[in-house]
Amino acid sequence: MLTAVQIRAARALLGWSQPALAAAAAVSLPTIVRMEGQQGPGRSSATNVHAVQTALENAGVVFIPSAGDGAGPGVRLKQG
């Protein structure tokens, strides 16, 4: 599952502001603020979470799931 930290880190890798992500994902700015906040994306609709994840992935972000060995989830940019 996508986490608030992953969304913030993905934006940072891309150099995107919250309004830029909102525009790319076609969701409202308050939705992005809420998804990046303490409650995280779990309080948002599945449609909005998918839109944000897709927008970030289309921009070159790869989401890395938790490895189960104590390593948490993360993000990186695609090569090339």
ABEGO torsion letter per residue (X at the ends): XBBAAAAAAAAAAAGBBAAAAAAAAGBBAAAAAAAABAAEAAABBAAAAAAAAAAAAAAGBBBBBBAGAGBBBBBBBBBX
